[in-house]
Amino acid sequence: MLPYLDQLGPVEPVALAGIVLVVTWLVARGVGGILRAAMQESVPHVAATAVRLSSALIWVVGIVIAVQTLGVATDILLLVVAIAGVALVVAFRVPLENLGAKYFSDVYVPFKAGDTVQVGNHAGKVIEINPISTVLLSEDDHLVSVPNSTFVREVVLNLTPNAWREVVIPVTLDNNVDLPSFESEVRKSLSRLRPRLDPRFPPILTNRARTPGVAELSLVLFVRRPQDREPVATEANRRVSLVLEALRRPRRRWSIAS
C-alpha cells in the first residue's frame, strides 16, 4: 500500500486513481506515436503489433497502480495474474507457437493462398492460411493441414511459376483509417516505384481479415527483376507507413509523393 494514502480522505484516492488512468491513456498514446515514427520503414503489420503490445503493457501497469491508490493490496493480484499467465502459456503452448509462426510467415515467408508449395514431406496448393495451420490440396486431392510452425522451422519451396515477381506486404488498418483513402494514397505514393514494377500487373490490395476494430490487408506488387524484390519491399513498406501515419492525422497538411 502506498504510504500517503492514510493522509487522504475517502474521495481523494478515487480521484487519484482516475488521474492515474488518464495519465496511463496519455502515456500509451504517446508511446504509440513514438513507436510508429521510429518504425516507419518497418513492415506496417509489425509496427501495428508493437504498438498494441506496448499499449497493453502500459495499461496493465497503469491499472495496477490505480488499484493500489485505492488502498487495495496488489501483491496477491499480481501473483494470481502471474500464475494464470504461466499456466495459460503452458496449456496453450502449441497453439501459441502456431499463432506466432503465422505472424512471422505473413511477413517473411514468400507464399500466399493459391501458390503451390513444398514443405518437408508435404506439397500442394495453398487453399487456406488460418491462425493455426496452412491447408494444402495435394495432387491426389487430399487435404493436408500443416501446422504454421513448420513453415518457420522447415525449408519452404514455392513451386508457383514466377513466384519471385510477387512482393506481399501485410498491412494492419485501425478503424479510424478510411480504407478508400488509404488505397488511393498508397497507389499515388507507389507510382514512384513504377520503373521497378511489372507494368502488366498494377498493385493489388486485398482484404485478408476484418474485425470491428482492425482490418488486415495484403498489398501485392509485381517486380520486373529478381534483384528488385528487396529494394521494392523496403521502399513500399516505408511509403505505406507514411500513408498510415498521415491518415491518422487528417488535419495536418502532408505529402507522401516525394
TIVORO-810069 format. One record per residue (C-alpha): residue in one letter; x, y, z; residue number from 1. Coordinates in Angstrom, 2 decimals. Layout:
// TIVORO-810069
+----+---------+---------+---------+-----+
! aa !      c1 !      c2 !      c3 !   i !
+----+---------+---------+---------+-----+
!  A !       X !       Y !       Z ! NUM !
...
+----+---------+---------+---------+-----+
//
This chain:
// TIVORO-810069
+----+---------+---------+---------+-----+
! aa !      c1 !      c2 !      c3 !   i !
+----+---------+---------+---------+-----+
!  M !    0.00 !    0.00 !    0.00 !   1 !
!  L !    1.25 !    3.48 !   -0.79 !   2 !
!  P !    2.35 !    5.33 !    2.44 !   3 !
!  Y !    0.50 !    8.58 !    1.75 !   4 !
!  L !   -2.98 !    7.06 !    1.36 !   5 !
!  D !   -3.63 !    7.24 !    5.13 !   6 !
!  Q !   -3.49 !   11.04 !    4.89 !   7 !
!  L !   -6.19 !   11.24 !    2.20 !   8 !
!  G !   -9.93 !   11.38 !    2.67 !   9 !
!  P !  -12.36 !    8.86 !    1.14 !  10 !
!  V !  -12.72 !   10.82 !   -2.11 !  11 !
!  E !   -9.09 !   11.59 !   -2.82 !  12 !
!  P !   -7.96 !    8.01 !   -3.60 !  13 !
!  V !  -10.75 !    7.66 !   -6.15 !  14 !
!  A !   -9.75 !   10.93 !   -7.80 !  15 !
!  L !   -6.10 !    9.90 !   -7.73 !  16 !
!  A !   -6.94 !    6.57 !   -9.36 !  17 !
!  G !   -8.81 !    8.45 !  -12.09 !  18 !
!  I !   -5.80 !   10.70 !  -12.64 !  19 !
!  V !   -3.55 !    7.62 !  -12.91 !  20 !
!  L !   -5.81 !    6.13 !  -15.58 !  21 !
!  V !   -5.85 !    9.39 !  -17.54 !  22 !
!  V !   -2.05 !    9.61 !  -17.37 !  23 !
!  T !   -1.86 !    5.96 !  -18.46 !  24 !
!  W !   -4.01 !    6.74 !  -21.50 !  25 !
!  L !   -1.79 !    9.72 !  -22.40 !  26 !
!  V !    1.39 !    7.69 !  -21.98 !  27 !
!  A !    0.00 !    4.83 !  -24.08 !  28 !
!  R !   -0.88 !    7.24 !  -26.89 !  29 !
!  G !    2.48 !    8.99 !  -26.66 !  30 !
!  V !    4.49 !    5.77 !  -26.72 !  31 !
!  G !    2.35 !    4.51 !  -29.61 !  32 !
!  G !    3.14 !    7.65 !  -31.60 !  33 !
!  I !    6.85 !    7.35 !  -30.86 !  34 !
!  L !    6.89 !    3.69 !  -31.94 !  35 !
!  R !    5.03 !    4.46 !  -35.18 !  36 !
!  A !    7.53 !    7.20 !  -36.01 !  37 !
!  A !   10.51 !    5.01 !  -35.12 !  38 !
!  M !    9.22 !    2.05 !  -37.18 !  39 !
!  Q !    8.15 !    3.92 !  -40.31 !  40 !
!  E !   10.43 !    1.84 !  -42.51 !  41 !
!  S !    9.47 !   -1.50 !  -40.98 !  42 !
!  V !    6.59 !   -3.74 !  -42.06 !  43 !
!  P !    3.29 !   -1.97 !  -41.12 !  44 !
!  H !    1.94 !   -5.20 !  -39.63 !  45 !
!  V !    4.98 !   -5.43 !  -37.32 !  46 !
!  A !    4.68 !   -1.78 !  -36.31 !  47 !
!  A !    0.97 !   -2.13 !  -35.50 !  48 !
!  T !    1.64 !   -5.23 !  -33.39 !  49 !
!  A !    4.44 !   -3.47 !  -31.48 !  50 !
!  V !    2.13 !   -0.53 !  -30.74 !  51 !
!  R !   -0.60 !   -2.85 !  -29.45 !  52 !
!  L !    1.77 !   -4.82 !  -27.22 !  53 !
!  S !    3.32 !   -1.69 !  -25.74 !  54 !
!  S !   -0.13 !   -0.20 !  -25.13 !  55 !
!  A !   -1.33 !   -3.37 !  -23.39 !  56 !
!  L !    1.75 !   -3.43 !  -21.15 !  57 !
!  I !    1.34 !    0.24 !  -20.22 !  58 !
!  W !   -2.33 !   -0.29 !  -19.39 !  59 !
!  V !   -1.54 !   -3.29 !  -17.17 !  60 !
!  V !    0.97 !   -1.21 !  -15.19 !  61 !
!  G !   -1.42 !    1.76 !  -15.01 !  62 !
!  I !   -4.35 !   -0.34 !  -13.77 !  63 !
!  V !   -2.20 !   -1.97 !  -11.09 !  64 !
!  I !   -1.06 !    1.47 !   -9.86 !  65 !
!  A !   -4.66 !    2.75 !   -9.93 !  66 !
!  V !   -5.84 !   -0.22 !   -7.87 !  67 !
!  Q !   -3.02 !    0.39 !   -5.41 !  68 !
!  T !   -4.05 !    4.03 !   -4.95 !  69 !
!  L !   -7.48 !    2.80 !   -3.82 !  70 !
!  G !   -5.84 !    1.05 !   -0.90 !  71 !
!  V !   -6.23 !   -2.46 !   -2.30 !  72 !
!  A !   -3.25 !   -4.77 !   -1.83 !  73 !
!  T !   -1.95 !   -5.77 !   -5.26 !  74 !
!  D !    0.57 !   -8.41 !   -4.18 !  75 !
!  I !   -1.93 !  -11.26 !   -4.31 !  76 !
!  L !   -3.47 !   -9.88 !   -7.52 !  77 !
!  L !   -0.08 !   -9.78 !   -9.25 !  78 !
!  L !    0.74 !  -13.29 !   -8.03 !  79 !
!  V !   -2.55 !  -14.65 !   -9.34 !  80 !
!  V !   -2.07 !  -12.92 !  -12.70 !  81 !
!  A !    1.48 !  -14.28 !  -12.99 !  82 !
!  I !    0.44 !  -17.84 !  -12.13 !  83 !
!  A !   -2.52 !  -17.67 !  -14.53 !  84 !
!  G !   -0.26 !  -16.33 !  -17.28 !  85 !
!  V !    2.28 !  -19.13 !  -16.83 !  86 !
!  A !   -0.50 !  -21.73 !  -16.76 !  87 !
!  L !   -2.04 !  -20.38 !  -19.96 !  88 !
!  V !    1.32 !  -20.34 !  -21.75 !  89 !
!  V !    1.98 !  -23.95 !  -20.75 !  90 !
!  A !   -1.55 !  -25.12 !  -21.59 !  91 !
!  F !   -1.66 !  -23.38 !  -24.97 !  92 !
!  R !    1.99 !  -23.75 !  -25.93 !  93 !
!  V !    1.31 !  -25.50 !  -29.25 !  94 !
!  P !   -1.49 !  -23.15 !  -30.44 !  95 !
!  L !    0.57 !  -20.12 !  -29.37 !  96 !
!  E !    3.56 !  -21.48 !  -31.27 !  97 !
!  N !    1.46 !  -21.79 !  -34.42 !  98 !
!  L !   -0.10 !  -18.35 !  -33.91 !  99 !
!  G !    3.35 !  -16.80 !  -33.60 ! 100 !
!  A !    4.57 !  -18.69 !  -36.64 ! 101 !
!  K !    1.56 !  -17.43 !  -38.62 ! 102 !
!  Y !    2.64 !  -13.88 !  -37.80 ! 103 !
!  F !    6.21 !  -14.47 !  -38.98 ! 104 !
!  S !    5.15 !  -16.38 !  -42.09 ! 105 !
!  D !    2.84 !  -13.50 !  -43.07 ! 106 !
!  V !    5.82 !  -11.16 !  -43.06 ! 107 !
!  Y !    8.81 !  -13.24 !  -44.10 ! 108 !
!  V !    7.71 !  -16.41 !  -45.94 ! 109 !
!  P !    7.07 !  -15.71 !  -49.67 ! 110 !
!  F !    3.87 !  -17.63 !  -50.39 ! 111 !
!  K !    0.15 !  -16.96 !  -50.29 ! 112 !
!  A !   -3.18 !  -18.69 !  -50.89 ! 113 !
!  G !   -3.20 !  -20.06 !  -54.44 ! 114 !
!  D !    0.53 !  -20.83 !  -54.56 ! 115 !
!  T !    1.89 !  -24.37 !  -54.86 ! 116 !
!  V !    4.44 !  -25.05 !  -52.14 ! 117 !
!  Q !    6.51 !  -27.88 !  -50.71 ! 118 !
!  V !    7.44 !  -28.01 !  -47.03 ! 119 !
!  G !    9.08 !  -31.08 !  -45.54 ! 120 !
!  N !    7.40 !  -34.18 !  -46.99 ! 121 !
!  H !    4.24 !  -32.32 !  -47.98 ! 122 !
!  A !    3.41 !  -30.47 !  -51.19 ! 123 !
!  G !    0.27 !  -28.99 !  -52.66 ! 124 !
!  K !   -1.70 !  -25.87 !  -53.49 ! 125 !
!  V !   -2.33 !  -23.50 !  -50.60 ! 126 !
!  I !   -6.10 !  -23.17 !  -50.23 ! 127 !
!  E !   -6.29 !  -21.70 !  -46.73 ! 128 !
!  I !   -4.00 !  -19.99 !  -44.21 ! 129 !
!  N !   -5.65 !  -19.83 !  -40.78 ! 130 !
!  P !   -4.16 !  -18.85 !  -37.39 ! 131 !
!  I !   -3.21 !  -22.44 !  -36.53 ! 132 !
!  S !   -2.39 !  -24.23 !  -39.78 ! 133 !
!  T !   -1.96 !  -23.90 !  -43.53 ! 134 !
!  V !   -4.19 !  -26.20 !  -45.60 ! 135 !
!  L !   -2.75 !  -27.72 !  -48.78 ! 136 !
!  L !   -4.56 !  -29.54 !  -51.56 ! 137 !
!  S !   -2.27 !  -32.33 !  -52.71 ! 138 !
!  E !   -2.02 !  -33.74 !  -56.25 ! 139 !
!  D !   -4.14 !  -36.74 !  -55.25 ! 140 !
!  D !   -6.90 !  -34.38 !  -53.98 ! 141 !
!  H !   -6.14 !  -34.91 !  -50.29 ! 142 !
!  L !   -6.31 !  -32.07 !  -47.78 ! 143 !
!  V !   -3.08 !  -31.65 !  -45.83 ! 144 !
!  S !   -3.15 !  -29.48 !  -42.71 ! 145 !
!  V !    0.39 !  -28.30 !  -41.93 ! 146 !
!  P !    1.00 !  -26.52 !  -38.58 ! 147 !
!  N !    2.18 !  -22.96 !  -39.18 ! 148 !
!  S !    5.25 !  -23.53 !  -37.00 ! 149 !
!  T !    6.51 !  -25.99 !  -39.64 ! 150 !
!  F !    6.92 !  -23.14 !  -42.13 ! 151 !
!  V !    9.31 !  -21.40 !  -39.73 ! 152 !
!  R !   11.39 !  -24.50 !  -38.93 ! 153 !
!  E !   11.50 !  -26.14 !  -42.37 ! 154 !
!  V !   12.73 !  -25.02 !  -45.79 ! 155 !
!  V !    9.74 !  -23.87 !  -47.88 ! 156 !
!  L !    9.87 !  -24.30 !  -51.65 ! 157 !
!  N !    7.41 !  -22.20 !  -53.66 ! 158 !
!  L !    6.74 !  -24.12 !  -56.87 ! 159 !
!  T !    4.50 !  -21.45 !  -58.41 ! 160 !
!  P !    5.88 !  -20.16 !  -61.75 ! 161 !
!  N !    7.24 !  -16.61 !  -61.46 ! 162 !
!  A !    6.58 !  -16.52 !  -57.72 ! 163 !
!  W !    9.70 !  -14.33 !  -57.37 ! 164 !
!  R !    7.79 !  -11.48 !  -59.05 ! 165 !
!  E !    5.38 !  -11.07 !  -56.15 ! 166 !
!  V !    6.15 !   -8.90 !  -53.14 ! 167 !
!  V !    3.45 !   -9.28 !  -50.47 ! 168 !
!  I !    3.27 !   -6.64 !  -47.74 ! 169 !
!  P !    0.86 !   -7.26 !  -44.82 ! 170 !
!  V !   -0.90 !   -4.11 !  -43.62 ! 171 !
!  T !   -2.98 !   -3.57 !  -40.48 ! 172 !
!  L !   -5.50 !   -0.71 !  -40.55 ! 173 !
!  D !   -7.11 !    0.76 !  -37.45 ! 174 !
!  N !  -10.82 !    1.51 !  -37.58 ! 175 !
!  N !  -10.07 !    5.25 !  -37.68 ! 176 !
!  V !   -8.35 !    4.96 !  -41.09 ! 177 !
!  D !  -10.57 !    5.30 !  -44.14 ! 178 !
!  L !   -9.92 !    2.32 !  -46.42 ! 179 !
!  P !  -10.71 !    4.02 !  -49.79 ! 180 !
!  S !   -8.49 !    6.98 !  -48.86 ! 181 !
!  F !   -5.71 !    4.63 !  -47.82 ! 182 !
!  E !   -5.87 !    2.68 !  -51.08 ! 183 !
!  S !   -5.92 !    5.87 !  -53.17 ! 184 !
!  E !   -2.94 !    7.42 !  -51.38 ! 185 !
!  V !   -0.93 !    4.18 !  -51.46 ! 186 !
!  R !   -1.39 !    3.89 !  -55.23 ! 187 !
!  K !   -0.27 !    7.51 !  -55.69 ! 188 !
!  S !    2.78 !    7.01 !  -53.49 ! 189 !
!  L !    3.80 !    3.76 !  -55.19 ! 190 !
!  S !    3.84 !    5.46 !  -58.59 ! 191 !
!  R !    7.48 !    6.38 !  -57.87 ! 192 !
!  L !    8.31 !    2.65 !  -57.89 ! 193 !
!  R !    6.88 !    2.17 !  -61.38 ! 194 !
!  P !   10.29 !    1.69 !  -63.12 ! 195 !
!  R !   10.91 !   -1.37 !  -60.91 ! 196 !
!  L !    7.40 !   -2.83 !  -61.19 ! 197 !
!  D !    5.99 !   -5.07 !  -63.91 ! 198 !
!  P !    3.73 !   -2.78 !  -65.99 ! 199 !
!  R !    1.35 !   -5.66 !  -66.76 ! 200 !
!  F !    0.27 !   -6.04 !  -63.13 ! 201 !
!  P !   -0.82 !   -3.00 !  -61.10 ! 202 !
!  P !   -0.55 !   -3.11 !  -57.28 ! 203 !
!  I !   -3.32 !   -5.20 !  -55.69 ! 204 !
!  L !   -4.77 !   -4.51 !  -52.22 ! 205 !
!  T !   -6.80 !   -7.42 !  -50.82 ! 206 !
!  N !   -8.70 !   -7.85 !  -47.54 ! 207 !
!  R !   -7.39 !  -10.87 !  -45.57 ! 208 !
!  A !   -9.44 !  -10.48 !  -42.38 ! 209 !
!  R !  -11.64 !   -7.88 !  -40.71 ! 210 !
!  T !  -12.78 !   -7.34 !  -37.13 ! 211 !
!  P !  -14.81 !   -4.46 !  -35.63 ! 212 !
!  G !  -11.59 !   -2.60 !  -34.78 ! 213 !
!  V !   -8.97 !   -3.76 !  -37.25 ! 214 !
!  A !   -8.68 !   -4.68 !  -40.93 ! 215 !
!  E !   -5.82 !   -6.92 !  -42.11 ! 216 !
!  L !   -4.86 !   -6.31 !  -45.73 ! 217 !
!  S !   -2.24 !   -7.54 !  -48.17 ! 218 !
!  L !   -0.55 !   -5.27 !  -50.68 ! 219 !
!  V !    0.78 !   -7.29 !  -53.62 ! 220 !
!  L !    3.36 !   -5.83 !  -56.00 ! 221 !
!  F !    4.98 !   -7.46 !  -59.05 ! 222 !
!  V !    8.63 !   -6.62 !  -59.73 ! 223 !
!  R !   10.44 !   -6.62 !  -63.08 ! 224 !
!  R !   13.62 !   -8.42 !  -61.94 ! 225 !
!  P !   14.53 !  -10.74 !  -59.03 ! 226 !
!  Q !   17.09 !   -8.25 !  -57.68 ! 227 !
!  D !   14.31 !   -5.67 !  -57.32 ! 228 !
!  R !   12.45 !   -7.65 !  -54.64 ! 229 !
!  E !   14.30 !   -6.38 !  -51.57 ! 230 !
!  P !   14.58 !   -2.67 !  -52.52 ! 231 !
!  V !   10.93 !   -2.61 !  -53.66 ! 232 !
!  A !    9.77 !   -4.26 !  -50.43 ! 233 !
!  T !   11.78 !   -1.84 !  -48.28 ! 234 !
!  E !   10.60 !    1.27 !  -50.12 ! 235 !
!  A !    6.98 !    0.08 !  -50.31 ! 236 !
!  N !    6.96 !   -0.58 !  -46.55 ! 237 !
!  R !    8.28 !    2.93 !  -45.93 ! 238 !
!  R !    5.67 !    4.54 !  -48.15 ! 239 !
!  V !    2.79 !    2.52 !  -46.68 ! 240 !
!  S !    3.89 !    3.55 !  -43.17 ! 241 !
!  L !    3.99 !    7.21 !  -44.23 ! 242 !
!  V !    0.49 !    6.97 !  -45.68 ! 243 !
!  L !   -0.84 !    5.35 !  -42.49 ! 244 !
!  E !    0.80 !    7.99 !  -40.31 ! 245 !
!  A !   -0.59 !   10.80 !  -42.46 ! 246 !
!  L !   -4.13 !    9.41 !  -42.49 ! 247 !
!  R !   -4.12 !    9.09 !  -38.70 ! 248 !
!  R !   -3.60 !   12.88 !  -38.56 ! 249 !
!  P !   -6.10 !   14.12 !  -41.18 ! 250 !
!  R !   -5.97 !   17.77 !  -40.12 ! 251 !
!  R !   -2.32 !   18.18 !  -40.93 ! 252 !
!  R !   -1.05 !   19.05 !  -44.39 ! 253 !
!  W !    1.10 !   16.28 !  -45.73 ! 254 !
!  S !    2.67 !   14.95 !  -48.89 ! 255 !
!  I !    3.95 !   11.42 !  -49.48 ! 256 !
!  A !    4.63 !   11.65 !  -53.19 ! 257 !
!  S !    8.32 !   12.51 !  -52.75 ! 258 !
+----+---------+---------+---------+-----+
//
